[in-house]
Amino acid sequence: MTRPVTKRARTIPLPAGGLELGPRTLIMGVINVTPDSFSDGGRFYEEAQAVEQGLALAEAGADILDVGGESTRPGSEATPASEEMDRVLPVIEALSRHCSAVISIDTYKAEVAQAAVEAGAGIINDVTALGGDPEMARVAARTRAGLVLMHMQGEPRTMQANPTYADVVAEVRDFLAQRAGQAREAGVAPEAIVLDPGIGFGKTLEHNLTLIRNIEALAELGYPVLLGASRKTFIGKLTGREIPGERLWGSLGVHVLGAALGADIVRVHDVAPLREALAVCDAVMAQEPHHD
């Protein structure tokens, strides 16, 4: 297998400095400051536990720490912005003081994103790709934060009811291209935009596998690609692991493969084992393929 898309060196501009991309796949560690996360059951809901987990992920090799205060698991309900900020802002402030990893705020609310960047976040990770709040693009432009745009069919409460596509790769690609254009029109720098196919967000098992296999189609749009498939349900279906926390090996497999296929950033819960797996993957994929 050869790498379909060469990972070129580039910099995502941030409010303070920048995030360097290149042959090495970057790792985004997940910190769920929620009482009902699908992956960890609310283990890091308390501020001190969330900060401790973030520091541990950074020590294990996370380049980015993605802090979220609202669950987006299938069937989840919305959280008021004030409550979301109460959960995430103290964690972001503490992490930005005590570690060098870039902080990302996982939110679709412009108010939360603005406050999070002021607290020390450098990236806005919007699972609605600007669809959840009409002000989000302007906040991203004004703060000069990095902006992750993710595809989701429907909303978390209903997204897995009956996901349907005529051509999942083309539809996800075209949607993200349109939303990236919308962000640019609002003043977001093209270099600040990252695309995420939204694995598990309004997709069946087959949709997820097809999107992962065709990461190249997203990368060809010219933006960095983020793949977040850690511990997700489709891995459980493939491996027979019903408990999310037991899906490590499947999570390693999908993210190493995704990195080889062209993903620039992977979003995961288990940083240490993935860091070692990616070190091998990236070294192999950096070699020139042999052609007769």
N, C-alpha and C positions, 0 to 999 in steps of 0.2 A: 504494500500500500504506500502510495506517495501522498504528500500533503497537497490537497487540492488548491489551497490558498496559502501563499507564503505570508507568514506573520511579519509584517514590516515594522520597523522601529518608528514609533510616533509617541507623542505626548498628549495626554488628556489634560487640558488646562484646568486648574482648580483655583479657588479663591486665594489659597496660599501655596504657591509652587505648582507642581504638576505631577501626574502619574505616568511613569514611563512604561510603555508597552514595547514588546519585541518578541524574540523567539521564546523567552521564558513565559509560560502561562501564569498569570496572576491568580491568586486565591482570595476570594471574598468569604470571610467567615460570618456565619449567621448568629445574631443575638436577638432572640425573641423575648421582648419585655411584655409578655402577655400571659394571662392565666390559662389560656386554652390553645396553645400551639399544638399542631398535630404531631410535631417531631419530637418535642421534649416534655409535653404535658405541663408546661408552666414552671419548669424547674428554675428559670432565671427571671421570674416575675418581679422579685424584690430587687431594688436598686443595687445593693451590695453584691448580690449573687450575679447580676447581669454584668457589673463592672469586673468582677473577678473572672467571669467567663471570657469577657472581651480581652482582658490582659493575657489570659491563658492562650487564647486563640492567636493573639499577636506574637506571643513567645513561641508558639508552635510553627509560625511561619505565615500567618495571614497578612496579606498586603493591604487588605481593605476589611473593615468591620462594618457589617450592615445591621443597623439597629432598627428594629420595628416595634411599634406599640399597638398594632392592630392585626389580629389574625386574618389571613386571607385563605385559610383552608376551605375546601368545599363545604358549603352550608353555613359559613360564618356570617355574623351580623356586623354592621358598621359600629365603630366606636366614636363618640364625640371628640372633636378636635382638642378640646380642653383636657379631656382625660388622656388622650394620646400624648399630648405634650407633657403632662405630669409624669407619665411613664418614661418617656425617652430623653427629655432634656437633661436631667441630672446625670444620666448614664453617658450621654454624649459629652457633656462638660468634663466629667471625670476622665473618660477615656482620652479625650483630646489633650488633657494635661499630663497623663501618665504613660502614653505610648506614642510611637511614631507612625503607626498604621493610619491610613486615610480612613476617615469615618464617613459612612454612607447612611442616609436616613431613608428608610423604607416606608414611604407614605405617598398617598395620592392627593393629599390636602395641601394647598398652597400655603395656608397659614402655618401648618406644622413644618413644612419644608423651610419657610423663611426663618422661623425661630430656631430650627435645627442648625441651619448654616451659621446663624449668629452665635450659636452655642459651640460651634467647632466642626460641624460636618462639612465635607468638601464635595460630596456627591449626593444627588437626589435620585432615588430609585423609585420610579413611578410605575406601579403594576397596571395602571390604566392607560399609560402612554398619552397623558394629557387629557384623557376623556373624563376623569373624575372631578376636575376643577378647572374652569376656564382661565383661572389666574396662574396656573402652574408654570406655563411656558414663560410668562413675564417674570415670575420669581426666579426661574432658572437663569434667564438672561440678565436680570438685575444683579443677582448674587455672583454670577460667573461660576456657578457650581457645575460639576460634571452632571450629565443627565442620562439616566438609563431609561429607555422606553421599552416596555414589555407588552407583548400581545396577550390579550385575554378575550375569549369569546363569552359575552354575557358578563355576569358579576359573580363574586364568590358564592353568594347564596344559591345561585341557580346554574352556575357554569357547567356542572357535570350532569345536568339533567338529560340532555340529548345533543352533545356536540356534533355538528354536521358541517362538512366542507365539500365542495366540488373538487378542489385541488388545494390541500392544506398548505403546501409549500408556497405556491403562488399567492394565495390569499394572505398568509402571514407576512410574506415578503412585501407585498404591495401595501398592506396596512401600515407596516413599520416605515416603509419609505415615505408614505403620505404623512405620518405623524412626525417623522424627522424633518420633513419639509415645513410642516407647521411650526415646529420649534425654531427652525432657522428664520422663518419669516418674523417670529417674535423677537429675534435678536440673539438667539443661542448660537454660539460659535459652532460650526460643523465639527471641529475637533473635539468638542465637549460631549458629543452624542455617542451613546453606546446602545446597541440593539439586543433585545432578549426575546427569543421565540416563545417564551412563556410555557415551558414544559409543564403539563398537568393542569393548566388553566384553560378549561373549556376544550379539552382534547381527550380522545380515546387512547387506548394503548397503541393502536396502529398509527394514529396521528403523531403521538410522541416519538415513536421509533422513526417514522418517516422524516420528521423535522430534524432529529439528531443526525440521521444519515445524510441530510442535505443542508448542513450548516453552511456549506460552500455558497448556496444561493443567497443567504443573508450576507455573508462576508463580501460578496461581489458588489453589494451596494456601496462599499467603501468605508463603512463605519466598523469599529471594533464590535465583536460579538461576545455576549455574556451567556453562559449556559448554567442554568440552575435546576438540577434534577435530583438533588440530594434527598435520600430517604423517601422518595415519592412513591405513590401507590403503584405506578406501573412497574417499578422495580420489585415490589412485593408480589405482583402478579407473575412476573417472570421467574422469581426465585423461590416463591412459596413462603416468604418472610412476611407474616401479617403485622408484626410489631415494627413501627418505623425505626426505632433505635437499633434494630437488628439487621438493617439493610446496608451496613457498611460496605461489604464486598461488592454488592451490586452498584452502589454509589461510586466506588472507586473505578469500576469497569466503565461506567457510562461517562464519567468525567475525563478519564484518560483517553478514551476513544474520541470524545468531543474535542479535546485539546489537539489530538492528532489530525482531526478533520478541519480544524481552523478556529476553534473558540479561543479568544484572547484571555478571557476571565472565566473562572468557574466559581459558583456560589455554593458553599458546602457547610455542613455541620462538623465534619471530622477532618480537621486541618492537617494534623501531623502525618497520618498515613498517606494522605493525598499528596502532600508536599514531596514525599519520597518517591511516590509513584510518578508524579509529574516530572521530577528531576530526570528519571530514566526516559520517560516518553519524550520530553523536549530534546534531550541529547540525541536520541535516535532520529527524531524528525528533523533535526538540524543538519543531518548528513545529506549529501546529494544523492538522489536516486540514480541507479545504474540503468543506462539505456544501451541496448545492443545497436 
